[in-house]
Every structure is written in structure tokens, then in C-alpha cells.
């Protein structure tokens, strides 16, 4: 039957009893299988960045943490950065408190991989999924 239709007889499930075979175009079948595996490869463990300021308001913070939650659910790491300008640099405790609030808001899904630390005028903290 496969020869009459110019198609191939392909064994789909060899472990099944009796073995399952289908009449199909084998080249097209291989292409579709390759396409399926390519679609499954997800670029997980990428580092996503969220920028904050010491004066970031409550509503903006909730929006940023909600977006970070989506990134974490996708398997990505999220790095929160607090940027200080001018005299804000004297109040680094505000940045630390802000990052601790973020960690508390996301503690159900994430854990702190890298605690808040200063690098120049920026304070960084990295979160990963539990």
C-alpha cells in the first residue's frame, strides 16, 4: 500500500505489541520531529534585569515584582539593581531595605542567590527560582 502511494512504511512505536507502523512521507516526518524538539529547547537560566531607584513607589515595585515573578516561572534568573544618584548615595540603607522588600514579596517562588551588595553607584541582588 505504501509503495502504491509513493510513501514510506515507518515503524512509529517499536516497543508496542504489536509494533505500530504508519504509512507516511518519512522526510516530512523527520522534519516535524526535528521541529518539535527545536520548539522544546527553552533558553532557561538567562539573567533578566530589573532596575529600581531608592524612591521607587509601592505600585511600581509591585509591577516590577510581578514581571520578575513571570521571569522566575520561566526559569530565568532575575537581577534587581538599585541605582543611586547624587545624595542618594549617602542613604544606601534605603536600597538595602528596598531589595529586602522585593525578596520578601517573591519569597514564595524565589530564593536569594546573591545578597545585596554595592558596586560603584549600583546595588545588585540576584534571585533564582526555588
C-alpha positions in Angstrom: 0.0 0.0 0.0 2.8 2.4 0.9 4.6 1.7 -2.4 1.4 2.4 -4.4 1.0 5.8 -2.8 4.8 6.7 -3.2 5.1 6.9 0.6 7.1 5.0 3.3 6.1 2.4 5.8 7.5 3.7 9.1 7.6 1.9 12.4 6.4 4.5 14.9 6.3 2.5 18.2 8.6 -0.5 18.2 8.1 -1.3 21.9 4.3 -1.7 21.5 2.8 -5.2 20.9 2.1 -5.4 18.1 4.5 -2.8 16.7 2.8 0.3 15.4 3.6 1.3 11.8 2.3 4.1 9.7 2.2 5.0 6.0 3.7 8.5 5.6 6.3 10.6 4.0 9.4 9.8 6.1 11.3 13.0 5.1 8.3 15.1 6.3 8.0 13.0 9.5 11.7 13.6 10.3 11.3 17.3 9.7 8.3 17.5 12.0 10.1 15.6 14.8 13.1 17.9 14.5 10.8 20.9 14.6 9.1 19.6 17.8 12.5 19.1 19.6 13.6 22.6 18.5 10.5 24.1 20.0 11.1 22.4 23.3 14.5 23.9 23.8 13.9 26.8 26.1 16.6 29.4 26.8 16.3 29.0 30.5 18.7 30.3 33.1 19.1 33.6 31.3 19.7 36.7 33.5 16.9 39.2 33.4 17.5 42.7 34.9 15.1 44.9 36.8 16.2 48.5 37.6 14.9 50.3 40.6 15.6 53.6 42.4 15.6 54.2 46.1 12.4 56.3 45.7 10.6 53.6 43.7 6.9 53.8 44.8 4.8 50.9 46.1 2.8 50.5 42.9 5.8 50.5 40.6 7.5 48.0 42.9 4.5 45.6 42.7 4.6 45.8 38.9 8.3 45.1 38.8 8.0 42.1 41.2 5.0 40.7 39.2 7.1 40.9 36.0 10.1 39.3 37.9 7.7 36.5 39.0 6.9 35.7 35.4 10.6 35.6 34.5 11.2 33.2 37.5 8.4 31.0 36.5 10.0 30.7 33.0 13.2 29.5 34.7 15.2 32.7 34.4 17.3 34.4 37.0 16.4 38.0 37.9 18.9 40.6 39.0 17.5 43.6 40.8 19.6 46.8 40.5 19.1 49.9 42.6 20.7 52.9 41.0 21.8 55.8 43.3 22.2 59.4 42.1 23.7 62.3 43.9 22.9 62.5 47.6 21.0 59.2 47.5 24.4 57.5 47.7 24.6 58.6 51.4 21.4 56.5 52.1 22.4 53.1 50.9 20.2 51.6 53.7 17.2 52.7 51.6 18.4 50.5 48.7 19.1 47.5 51.0 15.6 47.9 52.5 14.0 48.0 49.0 15.8 44.9 47.9 14.8 43.1 51.1 11.2 44.0 50.4 11.5 42.6 46.9 12.9 39.4 48.3 10.1 39.2 50.8 7.5 39.7 48.0 9.0 36.9 45.9 10.0 34.5 48.7 7.2 32.0 47.8 8.8 31.3 44.4 12.4 32.6 44.6 15.4 32.5 46.8 18.3 35.0 47.1 21.3 33.7 45.2 23.4 36.8 45.6 22.7 39.1 48.6 22.6 42.9 48.1 26.0 44.4 47.5 27.3 47.8 46.3 29.3 48.2 43.1 30.0 51.8 42.5 26.7 53.7 42.4 24.6 50.5 41.9 23.4 47.9 44.4 22.7 44.4 43.0 20.8 41.4 44.2 20.1 38.2 42.2 17.2 35.9 42.7 16.7 32.3 41.4 13.6 30.0 41.4 13.4 27.7 44.4 
